[in-house]
Amino acid sequence: MSEIDYEDLVQDGLRNVVKYALKRTADEGTIGLHHFYISFKTDFPGVQIPDALLDQHPEEMTIVLQHQFWGLEVNDDGFFVSLSFNDDQEQIFVPFLALLSFMDPSVKFGLQFTPPEVDELPMAEMIETEEGQIETGEKKDNVVTLDAFRKNK
């Protein structure tokens, strides 16, 4: 039996805080003055963003969920949201494992994350989408899950 990896446990717990805040926002809309600045690795497996944004932000980017976001959907692996980029509404998907930071300036709250290194993730089936993007994960009924990336604990 290996040692207890407390760092991974803490990171998972912090990601669950983000998941809760986003699920509550998805269910109830923005609450009071709460709004979120979310930074993530754009080159992390499973991230789905338009190619033009990836060209502008090849390693990381920050999004703001405040007034102009639509269709926020949260699942166990990450979240989908539509945002306006240069007057075009685009849907993105951000796996929770890709998070770098989460901030809610309305209450002076912030979290920092250390995403796992891609070479530390178990190899997963490669999936090509209709748009020609390569995703990693397990495909089930047209839904890509990132369960293959989770360490066995």
N, C-alpha and C positions, 0 to 999 in steps of 0.2 A: 504494500500500500504506500502510495506517495504521500508527501506532506500536504497539509492543508494550505491551499493557495489563497491566503487572506486578501491579497491585492485583487485577484479576480472576483472574489466574493463581494468586496467593496464596490468595484466597478459595476458589477451586475446590479447591486442594490441601488447605486446612483442612477443607472439607466432606468430602473423601475420607477424612480421619482419622476424622470422625464416622461416616461410612458404614461404615468398616472395624470400628470399635468396636461399632456396632450389629449388623452382620452376624455378627460373632463371638459376640455375646451371643445373637442369634437362633438360631445354630447350636448353641451350647454351654451356654446358660443363663448366669446371672450367674457371673462368674469371681472367686473370692476375695471380697474386700470391695468390688470395683468396683461403683459405682452412678452414675447420671447425673442431673444437673439440666439440662433442656433448655428454653431460652426461645425462643419463636418469635412471629412476627407472625400474629395470628389473622385479620387482614383481608387477608392476602396471597393472590393467586390460587392456587387449588388446595388450600388448607387445608380440611380437612373436620372440623368439630367440631359437636356438637349446638347447636341454636339457643340453648338455655338457657345454655350455656357462652359462646357468642359474646356474648350479652347481658351476662354478668358480666365478660367480658374482651374488649371490642370492638377492642382494638389489639394486645395481647400477653398471653401467659400462660407460665407455667413448669410443666413436668410433671417428675415424679420417676420414674425407672425403677430400682426397687430390689427390693422384695419382692412388691408386688401389681401386676403387669402381666402381660398374656396376649397370645398371638398376635402377637408382634413379627415383622413381615415387612418386609424392606428391599429396595428396588429401586433402580435408578439415579437416580430422581427424588426419592425420599423414603422415609418409613417409615409403616407402619400399626402401631398398637398399641391394645390394649384396656386401659382403666384404670377404676378405680372412682371415680365422682363421686357423692357423696351416696347411697352404697350401690347405685347403678346402674352396671352395667358398660357402658361406651360405647367404641366403636371410633373412633379419630381417624386422620387422615392428615396428615402434616406434610411438605411439600416441603423438600428441603435448602436451596433458595433462600430460604425463609422464616425460617431460623435466625437468632437474635440472639446466643445464647451456648450453650455446651456445657461442662459442668463435671463432673469426676469427683473429688469431695472425698476419696475414699479415697487418692488419690495426689497430691492438691493440684495437679490439672491443669485448666486452663481455656482456652477459646478464645472470642473475640469475633468476630462477623460483621457485615457491612454488607450487608443484603439490597438487591438492586437496586430502584430506584424503579419502581413499577408502570407509570408512563408511559414508562419506558425499555425495557420488555418489548415484543417484537413483538406485534401484535394477533393473537389466537388465536380459533379457533372457540369460540363460547359453547355450553355443553352444559347442559341442565337435567336433573337427576337425578329419580328417582321421588319423592324427598322434596321436590322443588321447589327444591332448592338450585341455584345457578348455579355452574358450574365453568368454568375455562378450560383449554385444552389441546387435544390431538388425541385423538380417541376411536378406539380400536382394540380390537375384541372386548371391549367393556365395561370397558376399562382406560383411564384418563385418564393421558396422559403429558405431561410438561412440557418435552419437547424443543423445542417451539416458542419457549420462553422463553430458551433458551441463545443467547448471542451467537455468531455465526459467527467462528471464530478461524482 
